[in-house]
């Protein structure tokens, strides 16, 4: 145990500043994503720098990145000191390719989604524009153009 420092935050202050529930902080801590410590009076305290880690977690969750993929990024960010620009860059590389892939998929979705919604045929088995004769069904279940192999995600005709 160490003595509280003016820059440290109580669990309530941390939750309010991070914009999450106290229970969320406890969950993140149980998952090893953030750390706290206890005062001699057994009060939970957070180093203010943990706010940055919570921000990264929240942004990742907003992007749909699972917590299991957040941990490797957080593991690259040192604790107890200011993070250098090169360290931020190295940590962010973990998601760069995945985010590029997601951006590409979202752009394609934006370009083609109106066709299916506006079409009105509601056909799973027979789409004359994008899936004649349910040819994509031979390649496996689900939205193959979006989740399948790269060659299956080629732009529709």
C-alpha positions, 0 to 999 in steps of 0.5 A: 500500500502506498499513500494517496497522492493529490494526482491520484483518483478515487474510484468515483472520480475515475469513473466520472472522469472516464465516463464509465460506471464504477462496475466497468472499472472493476471489470477492466481491472479484473481483466488486467486492463487497468490497475489500481492500488489501495490506501492504508484505509483500504480505499481504491485509488487510480493513477491519473494515467490510467484514464488514457488506458480506459479511453483506449478501451472505450474507443476500441469497444466503439469500433467493435474491437474485442477486449482480447485484442485490446490487451496486446495494445495496452501491454505495449504502453508503459505504466508509471511514466509519460508515454513517448510518441514512438511507443504510441505508434508501435502500440497502434500498429497492432490494429492498423491492418484490421482498421484498414480492412474495416474501413474498406468493408464499410465503404463497400457496404455504403456503396452497395447496401442501398441496392439490396434495401431498395430492391425489395425482392427480399430473396435469400436464394435468388438475387438476380443482381448479386447472387443469382441462383444462390451461387454464394451459398456454395461458398459457406454460410453467412454474408460471404461478400463481407466476411469470406475470403478476399476473392469472395468479397470482390466488388459485385457485378 
